[in-house]
Structures are given as structure tokens and as C-alpha cells.
């Protein structure tokens, strides 16, 4: 099994104050997992239709987050650059369905799309507060959804859902959204990667005490559907990082330094 790290959507947040209030740059960290059965994507960042029609992402998002929408950065284009056939993508596993994570699923219309049950319910029937974060046009092609729920499994002391065999798991880390999850992928050396999605945004949040920029701290609190649960799951990730850091590499969807460390 081979694993590739991709940035499928560089973003330049407004009002970063040179990094003092928020990061000057963020990535959309996605994984390409080559398995004998086919290619699996973990998150998709922005897709080709987001680039062609950026208005569907909404003016507030574009004005504040300022995504650098580029066809060359889409997962579809980057797979071709790796010498892989996008038609071989059999499965997409999503941390959640926010617009900067699910934009590319339409580029792989034959793939099964795995998502936590409560997250799919939130995206298909959002509350008034949730509507701005989901873009239904990103799944207008009618993907083959595969719903998952916890059935008592455990991984490193956390609840888990087996998605594809015993080497690719959903790890419930709710709070940022209703059904937000991390995705654990077994590395070829026997260790693990944990794509923590938007459980945290800044690498310092794996440490005690965490020290993210103040603007990022406020942003996470405002975006959370359940901030108490989000903060509790951040603490669980800190405990996991301390206890299993040699065996489990945890990274967020958006931290530039974590992405660089895994691609150099």
C-alpha cells in the first residue's frame, strides 16, 4: 500500500496580521491511498466545478478564507500527475462534508463516498445554522453514499468504525460538525496516520498547553456545532499524541507545517 499527501486547496485567510491572528496560509490536506483493490481518497479539498464556478462556494467564504482555486490543485489533476488513473478511485472517505473537504467528490462519480451517519444527515438536512457550511451542488451528481456508525470498536482508546478492512478507519471526533471524524490509515511500516480533519487547525493544539493564534481560536469556537465536545476531543487527541506519538502521526486538514513535514 502506498500513501501520497496532496494539498487540494491552498487558502490565504484575510486578516491574519502576519500570522499573529491567524495563519497566513492553509492547505486542504488530502490523502491518496493506493490499495490492491483500488485507490482511496481521504477528503478531496476543492473540485474542478468549484474552480469553474467559484460562486457556488459563497461570497463570505471566498472573501474571508480566500481559496486559491486552481484546476492543477484538484485531486483529479494531481492523480494524473502521479501517473494514476482517476477512474481507479473506488472509494472516498470524508472527515466531514464542509465545502472545503467535499468539493472534489463530483470528479469521481463512480466512487463510493464513506461518511459518518450523523454528518450525512446534517448535510442533507441542515439546520439554519449549518446551511452555510454545506454546498449541496458538490454532491448533485448523486454519489453512492456509504453511511457508518460506531458499533463498539476501539482504536487507541477511541471509538472507531472499520471502513475498508482493518487498515482504514473512521474515528469519531464530533464537535466541529455533527458527525465530524478523523480517518486512521495504517502506514506501510505498520504505524498509523490519523487525519484529524478540522478537530484542530494549528499544530500547537497537539501540545499542552495549546497555543494557536487568537483569531484561529475564536474561529474554531464560532464554527463548532458543539464546542464543548470539540474541546473534549482536542484533549483526547493531545493524550493520544503524548501516549502514541511514536506510532501514530496526527495531522490536521489545514496546518501548513504538518503538511510540509509529511511531504519532504
Secondary structure, 3 states (H helix, E strand, C coil): CEEEEEECCCECCCCCHHHCCCCCCECCEEEEEEECCEEEEECCECCHHHHHCHHHHCHHHHHHHCECCCHHHCHHHHHHHCCCCHHHEEEEECCCCCCCCECCHHHCCCCEEEEEHHHHHHHHCCCCCCHHHCCHHHHCCCCEEEEECCCCEEECCEEEEECCCCCEEEEECCCCCCCCEEEEEECCCCCEEEECCCCCCCHHHHCCCCCCCHHHHHHHHHHCCCHHHHHHHHHHHHHHHHHHCCCEEEECCCCHHHHHHHHC
